[in-house]
Amino acid sequence: MISLRYGTNPHQTNASLELPEPSPLKVLNGAPGYINMLDALTSWQLVRELKAATGKASAASYKHVSPAGAAIGKPIDDAFKESQFLKTTDFSEVASAYVRARGGDRLCSFGDALAVSDTVDGSLAQFLKAEVSDLIIAPAYEPEALEILKGKKKGGFVILEMDYDFMPEGDESREIFGIGITQTRNSRLITKADLENVVSENTNISESTLESLLVAAISLKYTQSNSISVAYDGQIVGVGAGQQSRIHCTRLACDKADKWFLQMHPKVRGLDFKDGIKKVDKTNLIDQYLLWDSLSSKEEAAMLQNFNTRPEPISLDERAEWNRQYQDICLGSDAFIPFRDNIDRANRSNIKHVVETGGSLRTEHIVEACNDYGMSLTHTGIRSFLH
């Protein structure tokens, strides 16, 4: 048994971690808390399954038991580099997976718990050295990387090592209000074979798009329900999690995705910040700039005082034109899509591929909506609720 700092809240002082024998988990540094462990163990399952499905190094950035981002390792281009304030694009595969995962929603990734499927190397450790993060879980660490990470947060950075081959079997249980609940563990892995049932007129799905659909579907399995994800080029760029209505998830995920693409717009990349503004503050200012129309007069004034010159807003037509250049954007749903309003909203974000459970009473209307917009629609037959 390992004592944790505290439970969900600081006044919940009695918190501990019970490990099986032999233990698949090692605490190499730091003192984790209860939420740390929820994030670590949930994100670890995501990256492990994503690596199994794609064969590529995978990473996830977690906050409050849902992914802020998830990605597979791929080269990073100059537009992404500039939009994320990166100093280089020269990353190892595992480092690029995490850089892309964290960049999927850099606001939400601030102070994250991160998981990677592969050995942590110097490339990833050097990147993490300057980022605000609370915890990492990985299958192994190169000695140099481990020493770098042990220096984070004045030595308090939590470093966990997980046995890659460990896979629990059978049932899982928890207690709520003094009453125990047991269920069969959700060990159903999602693979490319689950993406073969394309029910739309458009059946043109490339291999790279299949990877994005896998990222979308697998990420949702480890996201608080209801949930919708938007994926592009093998990474999550928008998540709508924990909403009671699916359309609210869709709006949230698509709104986030729209902002993600707009981060690379010339007007954003050309913002004239005053000297001395930190990266985290630039991130917040860009978010406000992209939401300019919804700001109050005081919020607008507070935003503008951080620029040397008054920026020019991005018009609605400019936004739509910019986002139309990005092809093969994917949307995933953790359960069946009940109404076509989800598809109508997805179309406004230039979504071209949808993966969902299928089987609702209105499935024919969802298929019809996808056909109206020329989208592909894949039914997996798998519901991936998480509560």
C-alpha positions as CSV (number, residue, x, y, z in Angstrom):
1,M,0.0,0.0,0.0
2,I,1.2,3.5,-0.9
3,S,0.0,6.6,1.0
4,L,-1.3,9.4,-1.3
5,R,-1.0,13.1,-0.4
6,Y,-4.8,13.4,0.0
7,G,-8.1,12.3,-1.7
8,T,-10.1,14.2,-4.3
9,N,-10.0,17.3,-2.0
10,P,-7.4,18.3,0.7
11,H,-9.9,17.7,3.6
12,Q,-10.2,14.1,2.5
13,T,-7.0,13.3,4.3
14,N,-7.0,9.5,4.2
15,A,-5.9,8.3,0.8
16,S,-3.9,5.3,-0.4
17,L,-3.0,3.2,-3.3
18,E,-3.4,-0.6,-3.1
19,L,-1.1,-2.5,-5.5
20,P,-1.3,-6.2,-6.7
21,E,1.6,-8.5,-6.1
22,P,3.9,-8.4,-7.9
23,S,3.3,-4.7,-8.4
24,P,3.2,-3.4,-12.1
25,L,3.6,0.2,-10.9
26,K,6.6,1.9,-9.4
27,V,6.8,5.5,-8.0
28,L,10.2,6.7,-9.0
29,N,9.9,10.2,-7.8
30,G,7.5,12.5,-6.0
31,A,4.3,12.0,-4.0
32,P,1.2,11.4,-6.0
33,G,-2.3,12.4,-5.0
34,Y,-5.6,10.7,-5.6
35,I,-6.5,12.6,-8.7
36,N,-3.0,12.2,-10.0
37,M,-3.5,8.4,-9.9
38,L,-6.9,8.6,-11.6
39,D,-5.3,10.6,-14.4
40,A,-2.2,8.4,-14.6
41,L,-3.9,5.1,-14.7
42,T,-6.6,6.3,-17.2
43,S,-4.2,8.0,-19.6
44,W,-1.8,5.0,-19.5
45,Q,-4.6,2.7,-20.8
46,L,-5.3,5.2,-23.6
47,V,-1.7,5.4,-24.9
48,R,-1.1,1.6,-24.5
49,E,-4.2,0.9,-26.6
50,L,-3.4,3.6,-29.1
51,K,0.1,2.2,-29.6
52,A,-1.3,-1.3,-30.1
53,A,-3.8,-0.1,-32.7
54,T,-1.4,2.1,-34.7
55,G,2.1,0.7,-34.0
56,K,3.3,4.3,-33.3
57,A,4.5,6.0,-30.2
58,S,1.5,7.5,-28.5
59,A,0.9,10.2,-25.8
60,A,-1.9,11.7,-23.8
61,S,-2.2,14.9,-21.8
62,Y,-4.8,14.5,-19.0
63,K,-6.7,16.8,-16.7
64,H,-9.5,15.7,-14.4
65,V,-9.7,12.2,-15.8
66,S,-10.3,13.2,-19.4
67,P,-7.8,13.9,-22.2
68,A,-6.9,17.5,-23.0
69,G,-5.1,15.9,-26.0
70,A,-3.8,12.7,-27.4
71,A,-1.6,11.9,-30.4
72,I,0.6,9.5,-32.2
73,G,4.2,10.5,-33.0
74,K,4.6,12.3,-36.3
75,P,6.9,15.0,-37.7
76,I,6.1,18.6,-36.6
77,D,5.8,21.3,-39.2
78,D,6.8,25.0,-39.0
79,A,3.2,26.2,-38.7
80,F,2.6,24.0,-35.7
81,K,6.0,25.0,-34.3
82,E,5.2,28.7,-34.5
83,S,1.6,28.4,-33.2
84,Q,2.9,26.5,-30.1
85,F,5.9,28.8,-29.4
86,L,8.3,25.9,-30.0
87,K,12.0,26.5,-30.4
88,T,12.6,23.4,-32.6
89,T,10.8,20.7,-34.7
90,D,13.6,18.2,-34.0
91,F,11.9,15.7,-31.6
92,S,12.1,12.0,-31.2
93,E,9.0,10.0,-32.1
94,V,7.8,9.7,-28.5
95,A,8.6,13.4,-27.8
96,S,6.7,14.5,-30.9
97,A,3.7,12.4,-29.8
98,Y,3.6,14.3,-26.5
99,V,4.3,17.7,-28.1
100,R,1.3,17.2,-30.4
101,A,-0.9,15.8,-27.6
102,R,-0.1,18.8,-25.4
103,G,-0.6,21.2,-28.3
104,G,-4.1,19.8,-28.9
105,D,-5.4,22.1,-26.2
106,R,-2.6,24.0,-24.6
107,L,-4.9,25.8,-22.2
108,C,-6.3,22.6,-20.7
109,S,-2.9,20.9,-20.8
110,F,-1.4,23.4,-18.3
111,G,-0.5,21.4,-15.2
112,D,-1.3,18.1,-16.8
113,A,-0.6,14.4,-16.1
114,L,1.0,12.9,-19.2
115,A,1.3,9.3,-20.4
116,V,3.5,8.0,-23.1
117,S,3.6,4.5,-24.6
118,D,7.4,4.3,-25.2
119,T,10.6,4.8,-23.2
120,V,11.1,8.4,-22.2
121,D,14.2,9.8,-23.8
122,G,16.3,12.9,-23.5
123,S,14.3,14.7,-26.3
124,L,11.0,14.4,-24.3
125,A,12.6,15.2,-21.0
126,Q,14.3,18.3,-22.3
127,F,10.9,19.5,-23.7
128,L,9.1,18.7,-20.4
129,K,11.8,20.6,-18.4
130,A,10.3,23.9,-19.4
131,E,6.6,22.9,-19.3
132,V,4.1,23.1,-16.4
133,S,3.2,19.5,-15.7
134,D,2.5,17.5,-12.6
135,L,3.1,13.9,-13.5
136,I,4.4,11.4,-16.1
137,I,3.7,7.7,-16.5
138,A,5.7,5.6,-18.9
139,P,7.0,2.0,-19.4
140,A,10.7,3.0,-18.9
141,Y,13.1,6.0,-18.7
142,E,16.6,6.5,-20.1
143,P,18.9,7.4,-17.2
144,E,19.6,10.9,-18.6
145,A,15.9,11.6,-19.0
146,L,15.1,10.4,-15.5
147,E,17.7,12.7,-13.9
148,I,16.3,15.7,-15.9
149,L,12.7,14.9,-14.8
150,K,13.7,14.5,-11.1
151,G,14.7,18.1,-11.2
152,K,11.3,19.4,-12.1
153,K,9.1,21.2,-9.5
154,K,12.0,21.4,-7.1
155,G,12.2,17.6,-7.0
156,G,8.5,17.1,-6.5
157,F,7.6,16.0,-10.1
158,V,5.8,12.7,-9.9
159,I,7.4,10.0,-12.0
160,L,5.6,6.6,-12.4
161,E,6.9,3.5,-14.2
162,M,4.3,1.0,-15.5
163,D,4.9,-2.5,-16.6
164,Y,3.8,-2.4,-20.3
165,D,2.7,-6.1,-20.3
166,F,0.5,-5.8,-17.2
167,M,-3.2,-6.3,-18.1
168,P,-5.8,-7.0,-15.3
169,E,-8.5,-9.5,-16.0
170,G,-12.0,-10.1,-14.7
171,D,-14.2,-7.6,-12.8
172,E,-13.6,-4.2,-11.4
173,S,-15.3,-2.7,-8.3
174,R,-15.8,0.6,-6.5
175,E,-17.8,1.8,-3.6
176,I,-20.2,4.8,-3.7
177,F,-21.9,6.0,-0.5
178,G,-21.1,2.8,1.3
179,I,-22.5,0.6,-1.5
180,G,-20.2,-1.6,-3.7
181,I,-20.7,-1.8,-7.4
182,T,-19.0,-4.4,-9.6
183,Q,-18.8,-4.7,-13.4
184,T,-16.8,-6.6,-16.0
185,R,-13.7,-4.6,-17.0
186,N,-13.9,-2.8,-20.3
187,S,-11.1,-4.7,-21.9
188,R,-12.5,-4.6,-25.4
189,L,-9.7,-3.2,-27.6
190,I,-10.5,-1.0,-30.6
191,T,-8.6,-1.8,-33.7
192,K,-8.7,-1.1,-37.5
193,A,-11.0,-4.0,-37.9
194,D,-13.7,-2.1,-36.1
195,L,-13.6,0.6,-38.7
196,E,-14.6,-1.6,-41.7
197,N,-18.4,-1.0,-41.5
198,V,-18.7,2.2,-43.6
199,V,-22.4,2.9,-44.1
200,S,-22.3,6.1,-46.0
201,E,-22.1,6.8,-49.8
202,N,-18.6,8.2,-49.3
203,T,-16.3,5.2,-48.5
204,N,-13.0,6.9,-49.4
205,I,-10.9,6.7,-46.3
206,S,-7.2,6.9,-46.5
207,E,-4.7,5.1,-44.2
208,S,-3.8,8.4,-42.5
209,T,-7.4,9.2,-42.0
210,L,-7.9,5.7,-40.5
211,E,-5.2,6.6,-37.9
212,S,-7.1,9.8,-37.0
213,L,-10.3,7.8,-36.7
214,L,-8.6,5.4,-34.3
215,V,-7.2,8.3,-32.3
216,A,-10.7,9.7,-32.0
217,A,-12.4,6.4,-31.1
218,I,-9.8,5.2,-28.6
219,S,-9.5,8.6,-26.9
220,L,-13.2,8.6,-26.2
221,K,-13.0,5.2,-24.5
222,Y,-11.0,7.0,-21.8
223,T,-13.0,10.3,-21.7
224,Q,-15.8,11.1,-19.2
225,S,-19.2,10.6,-21.0
226,N,-21.0,11.9,-22.9
227,S,-18.1,12.7,-25.1
228,I,-17.2,13.8,-28.7
229,S,-13.7,14.2,-30.1
230,V,-12.3,15.9,-33.2
231,A,-9.1,14.5,-34.6
232,Y,-6.8,15.6,-37.4
233,D,-3.5,14.2,-38.7
234,G,-3.3,11.6,-35.8
235,Q,-4.0,14.0,-32.9
236,I,-7.0,15.2,-30.9
237,V,-7.7,18.9,-31.6
238,G,-11.0,19.2,-29.7
239,V,-12.8,17.3,-27.0
240,G,-16.3,17.8,-25.6
241,A,-16.5,15.7,-22.4
242,G,-18.9,15.1,-19.5
243,Q,-22.0,16.8,-21.0
244,Q,-25.5,15.4,-20.5
245,S,-26.5,16.3,-24.1
246,R,-24.5,15.0,-27.0
247,I,-25.1,18.1,-29.1
248,H,-23.4,20.1,-26.4
249,C,-20.4,17.8,-26.6
250,T,-20.3,18.3,-30.3
251,R,-20.5,22.0,-30.1
252,L,-17.8,22.1,-27.5
253,A,-15.4,19.8,-29.4
254,C,-16.0,21.6,-32.7
255,D,-15.6,25.0,-31.2
256,K,-12.2,23.9,-29.7
257,A,-11.2,22.4,-33.0
258,D,-12.1,25.6,-34.9
259,K,-9.9,27.6,-32.5
260,W,-7.1,25.0,-32.9
261,F,-6.9,25.5,-36.6
262,L,-7.2,29.3,-36.3
263,Q,-4.1,29.3,-34.1
264,M,-2.1,28.9,-37.3
265,H,-3.9,31.8,-39.1
266,P,-1.5,34.6,-40.3
267,K,-3.3,37.1,-38.1
268,V,-2.7,35.0,-35.0
269,R,0.9,34.3,-35.8
270,G,1.4,38.0,-36.5
271,L,0.1,39.2,-33.1
272,D,2.4,42.0,-31.8
273,F,2.8,41.1,-28.1
274,K,4.5,43.5,-25.7
275,D,7.9,42.4,-24.5
276,G,8.0,40.3,-21.4
277,I,4.7,38.5,-21.8
278,K,5.1,34.8,-20.9
279,K,4.1,31.9,-23.1
280,V,1.2,30.9,-20.8
281,D,-0.1,34.5,-21.0
282,K,0.2,34.5,-24.8
283,T,-1.8,31.3,-24.9
284,N,-4.6,32.9,-22.9
285,L,-4.5,36.1,-25.0
286,I,-4.8,34.2,-28.2
287,D,-7.8,32.3,-26.8
288,Q,-9.4,35.7,-25.9
289,Y,-8.5,37.1,-29.3
290,L,-10.3,34.3,-31.1
291,L,-13.3,34.8,-28.8
292,W,-13.2,38.6,-29.3
293,D,-16.9,39.0,-30.2
294,S,-17.9,37.4,-26.9
295,L,-15.8,39.6,-24.6
296,S,-17.2,42.3,-22.4
297,S,-15.8,45.9,-22.8
298,K,-13.6,45.4,-19.7
299,E,-12.3,42.0,-21.0
300,E,-11.5,43.6,-24.4
301,A,-9.6,46.5,-22.8
302,A,-7.6,44.1,-20.6
303,M,-6.7,42.0,-23.7
304,L,-5.7,44.9,-25.9
305,Q,-3.3,46.4,-23.4
306,N,-1.0,43.4,-24.0
307,F,-0.4,44.3,-27.6
308,N,1.9,47.0,-29.1
309,T,-0.5,47.5,-31.9
310,R,-4.3,46.9,-32.0
311,P,-4.8,43.5,-33.7
312,E,-7.3,43.1,-36.5
313,P,-10.1,40.6,-35.8
314,I,-10.6,37.6,-38.0
315,S,-13.9,37.9,-39.8
316,L,-16.4,35.0,-40.0
317,D,-15.7,34.6,-43.7
318,E,-12.0,34.5,-43.1
319,R,-12.4,31.9,-40.4
320,A,-14.5,29.7,-42.6
321,E,-12.1,30.1,-45.5
322,W,-9.1,29.3,-43.4
323,N,-10.6,26.1,-41.9
324,R,-11.8,24.8,-45.2
325,Q,-8.2,24.2,-46.3
326,Y,-7.8,21.4,-43.7
327,Q,-8.9,18.1,-45.2
328,D,-9.9,14.8,-43.7
329,I,-10.9,16.2,-40.2
330,C,-12.6,13.4,-38.2
331,L,-15.2,13.4,-35.5
332,G,-15.8,10.5,-33.0
333,S,-18.7,9.8,-30.7
334,D,-18.5,7.5,-27.6
335,A,-22.1,6.3,-28.3
336,F,-24.6,6.5,-31.2
337,I,-25.4,10.0,-32.5
338,P,-29.1,10.5,-31.8
339,F,-30.0,13.6,-34.0
340,R,-28.6,15.1,-37.2
341,D,-28.0,18.4,-35.5
342,N,-24.6,16.9,-34.5
343,I,-23.8,16.3,-38.1
344,D,-25.0,19.8,-39.1
345,R,-22.7,21.3,-36.5
346,A,-19.8,19.1,-37.5
347,N,-20.2,20.2,-41.2
348,R,-19.6,23.9,-40.1
349,S,-16.2,22.7,-38.8
350,N,-15.3,21.0,-42.1
351,I,-15.6,17.5,-40.6
352,K,-15.4,14.9,-43.4
353,H,-15.3,11.6,-41.5
354,V,-17.4,10.4,-38.6
355,V,-17.0,7.3,-36.4
356,E,-19.8,6.3,-34.0
357,T,-21.5,3.3,-32.5
358,G,-24.5,3.3,-34.8
359,G,-27.8,1.5,-34.1
360,S,-29.9,4.4,-32.9
361,L,-33.6,4.7,-33.8
362,R,-32.7,7.6,-36.1
363,T,-29.6,6.0,-37.7
364,E,-31.1,6.5,-41.2
365,H,-31.3,10.3,-40.5
366,I,-27.6,10.3,-39.5
367,V,-26.6,8.4,-42.6
368,E,-28.7,10.8,-44.7
369,A,-27.1,13.9,-43.1
370,C,-23.6,12.5,-43.7
371,N,-24.5,11.8,-47.3
372,D,-25.9,15.3,-47.7
373,Y,-22.5,16.7,-46.7
374,G,-20.3,14.1,-48.5
375,M,-19.0,12.7,-45.2
376,S,-18.0,9.1,-44.6
377,L,-19.8,7.5,-41.7
378,T,-18.3,4.4,-39.9
379,H,-20.3,2.3,-37.4
380,T,-18.2,0.4,-34.9
381,G,-21.0,-1.3,-32.9
382,I,-19.0,-0.4,-29.8
383,R,-20.3,1.9,-27.1
384,S,-17.5,3.5,-25.0
385,F,-19.1,5.1,-22.0
386,L,-16.9,6.0,-19.1
387,H,-18.2,7.0,-15.7
